[in-house]
Amino acid sequence: MNIRQMQILELVRASGRASVEDLSARLEVTPQTIRRDLGELADQGVLDRVHGGAILRSGASNIAYEERRRMNEDAKAAIGRACAAQIPDNSSVILNIGTTTEAVARALLRHRNLTVVTNNMNVANILAANESCEVLVAGGLLRRSDGGLVGDLTREFMANFKTDYAIIGCSALDEDGDILDFDLAEVRVSRAILRQARERWLVTDSAKLAQKAPIRVVSLAELDTIFIDSPIPEPLRRVCDQGGTRVVVASEEA
């Protein structure tokens, strides 16, 4: 499954179905390319073809999440280690939805006296193994596809905290420095999370530079640090320099 097909799955998952014309316009490829992708995804058993488009097959969202988790797994692990290395013991952290934030959680398993607030059930389950970590899980609507909690209840829960660090992931990084995602409910929670921390960090692998998503979260210039697995392009570097955003390039050998 390639990156574009992952994006197709995200878009179909958001509404349960999508048309060839809509996918073609959103992803800026020809209808023929979309039809070919939908055929391959149907052959993999994650979508069902219907006239003019496709619908989500039962259980497809879980498969999509597993595919995302395996993509660039080593890079995400390196990013997680680099991020966790800069979080001291006795800190408070918010971790949101995403496979890269889950990599950060795994890298925090040896930290002491942490308070972690999360709307990610996978993060909570990972950090349950750290007996020195207090985990607070948001309420809200459970997104079964990836264990995320979203909605008004989630945002209200996050407003109760003021943490040392907020760490978010993303679905795409635009060339103008905007952080992008697919799900408006998730984006609203991410914005709320960023408001509740003294330090605002993004963790993302470099594959997100080649992806697109329709909803803006914030600009890189509004964050304090980005952790990524390769140097960022010059236009993004200028955005970071203008906003005073630190860029940490994680090494897989570290």
C-alpha positions as CSV (number, residue, x, y, z in Angstrom):
1,M,0.0,0.0,0.0
2,N,1.5,3.3,-1.1
3,I,1.2,6.7,0.5
4,R,-1.6,7.9,-1.9
5,Q,-3.6,4.7,-1.1
6,M,-3.2,5.4,2.6
7,Q,-4.6,8.9,2.0
8,I,-7.5,7.4,0.1
9,L,-8.3,5.1,3.0
10,E,-8.2,8.1,5.4
11,L,-10.6,10.0,3.2
12,V,-13.0,7.1,2.8
13,R,-12.8,6.3,6.6
14,A,-13.8,9.9,7.4
15,S,-17.2,9.6,5.7
16,G,-17.6,5.9,5.0
17,R,-17.5,6.4,1.2
18,A,-15.9,8.6,-1.5
19,S,-16.3,9.2,-5.2
20,V,-13.6,8.9,-7.8
21,E,-14.2,12.5,-8.8
22,D,-13.7,13.8,-5.2
23,L,-10.6,11.7,-4.6
24,S,-9.1,12.8,-7.9
25,A,-9.7,16.4,-7.0
26,R,-8.4,16.1,-3.5
27,L,-5.3,14.2,-4.3
28,E,-4.6,15.9,-7.6
29,V,-4.3,12.8,-9.7
30,T,-6.3,11.5,-12.7
31,P,-9.5,9.6,-12.2
32,Q,-7.8,6.6,-13.9
33,T,-5.1,6.6,-11.2
34,I,-7.8,6.7,-8.5
35,R,-9.7,3.8,-10.1
36,R,-6.5,1.8,-10.2
37,D,-5.8,2.5,-6.6
38,L,-9.4,1.6,-5.6
39,G,-9.1,-1.6,-7.5
40,E,-5.9,-2.5,-5.6
41,L,-7.4,-1.6,-2.3
42,A,-10.4,-3.7,-3.0
43,D,-8.1,-6.6,-3.9
44,Q,-6.5,-6.1,-0.5
45,G,-9.9,-6.4,1.1
46,V,-10.0,-3.0,2.8
47,L,-12.5,-1.3,0.5
48,D,-15.5,-2.3,-1.6
49,R,-15.9,-0.8,-5.1
50,V,-19.3,0.7,-5.8
51,H,-20.6,2.7,-8.8
52,G,-18.5,5.9,-9.1
53,G,-16.3,5.2,-6.1
54,A,-15.8,3.0,-3.0
55,I,-17.1,2.4,0.5
56,L,-15.3,1.3,3.6
57,R,-15.4,-2.5,4.2
58,S,-16.1,-3.7,7.7
59,G,-12.8,-3.8,9.6
60,A,-10.9,-1.7,7.0
61,S,-10.1,1.1,9.5
62,N,-8.1,-1.3,11.7
63,I,-6.1,-2.5,8.7
64,A,-5.4,1.1,7.7
65,Y,-4.1,1.9,11.2
66,E,-1.8,-1.1,11.2
67,E,-0.5,-0.1,7.8
68,R,0.2,3.4,9.2
69,R,2.0,2.0,12.2
70,R,4.3,-0.1,10.1
71,M,5.2,2.7,7.6
72,N,8.6,4.2,8.4
73,E,8.7,2.3,11.7
74,D,12.4,2.7,12.3
75,A,12.2,6.5,11.6
76,K,9.3,6.9,14.0
77,A,11.2,5.0,16.7
78,A,14.2,7.3,16.2
79,I,12.0,10.3,16.5
80,G,10.4,8.9,19.6
81,R,13.7,8.4,21.2
82,A,15.0,11.9,20.3
83,C,11.9,13.5,21.7
84,A,11.8,11.4,24.9
85,A,15.5,12.2,25.5
86,Q,14.5,15.9,25.9
87,I,11.7,15.3,28.4
88,P,13.1,15.2,31.9
89,D,11.7,13.0,34.8
90,N,9.1,14.7,36.9
91,S,7.5,16.3,33.9
92,S,3.9,16.6,32.6
93,V,3.1,15.8,29.0
94,I,0.1,15.7,26.7
95,L,0.4,13.2,23.8
96,N,-2.3,13.1,21.1
97,I,-3.4,10.7,18.4
98,G,-0.9,9.1,16.0
99,T,1.6,6.4,15.5
100,T,4.6,8.7,16.0
101,T,3.3,9.9,19.4
102,E,2.9,6.3,20.3
103,A,6.6,5.9,19.5
104,V,7.3,8.7,21.9
105,A,5.3,6.8,24.5
106,R,7.3,3.7,24.1
107,A,10.5,5.8,24.5
108,L,9.1,7.1,27.8
109,L,8.8,3.7,29.5
110,R,11.9,4.2,31.6
111,H,11.1,7.8,32.7
112,R,10.3,8.5,36.3
113,N,7.4,10.4,37.9
114,L,5.7,11.5,34.7
115,T,2.2,12.7,34.4
116,V,0.8,12.0,30.9
117,V,-2.5,13.3,29.6
118,T,-3.7,11.7,26.4
119,N,-6.6,11.2,24.0
120,N,-4.9,8.1,22.6
121,M,-5.9,4.8,24.0
122,N,-2.8,3.2,22.5
123,V,-0.6,5.7,24.4
124,A,-2.4,4.9,27.6
125,N,-1.9,1.1,27.1
126,I,1.8,1.5,26.3
127,L,2.5,3.7,29.4
128,A,0.5,1.5,31.7
129,A,3.7,-0.6,31.8
130,N,5.5,2.3,33.5
131,E,4.5,2.1,37.1
132,S,6.1,5.5,37.8
133,C,3.8,7.2,35.2
134,E,0.4,8.6,36.0
135,V,-1.8,8.4,33.0
136,L,-4.9,10.5,32.6
137,V,-7.2,9.5,29.6
138,A,-9.6,12.0,28.1
139,G,-13.3,11.2,27.6
140,G,-14.9,11.6,24.3
141,L,-16.0,9.8,21.2
142,L,-13.8,6.7,20.6
143,R,-12.5,6.4,17.1
144,R,-12.2,2.6,16.7
145,S,-9.9,2.9,13.7
146,D,-6.9,4.0,15.8
147,G,-7.9,4.3,19.4
148,G,-8.3,8.1,19.3
149,L,-10.8,10.0,21.4
150,V,-12.2,13.2,19.9
151,G,-15.1,15.6,20.2
152,D,-16.3,18.3,22.6
153,L,-15.8,16.2,25.7
154,T,-12.2,15.6,24.8
155,R,-11.5,19.3,24.2
156,E,-13.2,20.2,27.5
157,F,-11.1,17.6,29.3
158,M,-7.9,19.0,27.9
159,A,-8.8,22.5,29.1
160,N,-8.3,21.3,32.7
161,F,-4.5,21.0,32.4
162,K,-1.4,23.1,31.9
163,T,1.4,20.8,31.1
164,D,5.1,21.2,30.5
165,Y,4.9,19.7,27.0
166,A,2.3,19.1,24.3
167,I,3.4,16.6,21.7
168,I,1.3,16.2,18.6
169,G,1.6,14.3,15.3
170,C,0.2,15.1,11.9
171,S,-0.9,13.6,8.6
172,A,0.9,16.1,6.3
173,L,3.3,19.0,6.2
174,D,2.5,21.6,3.6
175,E,5.3,23.4,1.7
176,D,4.2,26.7,3.3
177,G,4.8,25.3,6.8
178,D,1.2,24.5,7.7
179,I,0.6,21.3,9.7
180,L,-2.4,19.4,8.1
181,D,-4.8,16.6,9.1
182,F,-7.9,14.9,7.8
183,D,-10.3,14.9,10.7
184,L,-11.8,18.2,11.8
185,A,-12.7,16.8,15.2
186,E,-9.1,15.7,15.8
187,V,-7.8,19.0,14.6
188,R,-9.9,20.9,17.1
189,V,-8.5,18.7,19.9
190,S,-5.0,19.2,18.7
191,R,-5.4,23.0,18.8
192,A,-6.8,22.7,22.3
193,I,-3.8,20.5,23.4
194,L,-1.3,23.1,22.1
195,R,-3.0,25.8,24.1
196,Q,-2.5,23.9,27.3
197,A,1.3,23.5,27.3
198,R,4.4,25.6,28.0
199,E,6.3,23.9,25.2
200,R,4.6,22.8,21.9
201,W,6.3,20.0,19.9
202,L,5.6,18.2,16.7
203,V,6.8,14.7,15.9
204,T,6.6,13.6,12.3
205,D,8.5,11.5,9.9
206,S,9.7,13.0,6.6
207,A,7.2,11.0,4.5
208,K,4.6,13.6,5.6
209,L,6.3,16.1,3.4
210,A,5.0,14.3,0.4
211,Q,1.5,13.9,1.7
212,K,-1.6,16.2,1.6
213,A,-4.5,16.7,3.9
214,P,-7.4,19.3,3.8
215,I,-7.5,20.7,7.3
216,R,-5.0,23.2,8.8
217,V,-3.9,22.7,12.4
218,V,-1.3,25.4,13.0
219,S,1.9,26.7,11.4
220,L,5.3,25.3,12.2
221,A,6.1,28.9,13.3
222,E,3.7,28.6,16.2
223,L,5.5,25.6,17.6
224,D,8.6,25.4,19.8
225,T,10.2,22.3,18.3
226,I,9.8,19.8,15.5
227,F,11.3,16.3,15.6
228,I,11.8,14.7,12.2
229,D,14.0,12.0,10.7
230,S,15.7,14.1,7.9
231,P,16.6,17.7,7.3
232,I,13.6,19.8,6.2
233,P,13.4,21.6,2.9
234,E,14.6,25.2,2.8
235,P,11.1,26.8,2.6
236,L,10.1,25.0,5.8
237,R,13.5,26.0,7.4
238,R,12.7,29.6,6.7
239,V,9.3,29.3,8.4
240,C,11.0,27.7,11.4
241,D,13.7,30.4,11.5
242,Q,11.1,33.2,11.4
243,G,9.1,31.6,14.2
244,G,12.0,30.6,16.3
245,T,11.0,26.9,15.9
246,R,13.8,24.5,16.7
247,V,14.4,21.6,14.3
248,V,15.7,18.3,15.8
249,V,16.8,15.7,13.2
250,A,16.6,12.2,14.7
251,S,19.1,9.5,13.8
252,E,18.1,5.9,13.5
253,E,21.5,4.9,14.9
254,A,21.0,7.0,18.1
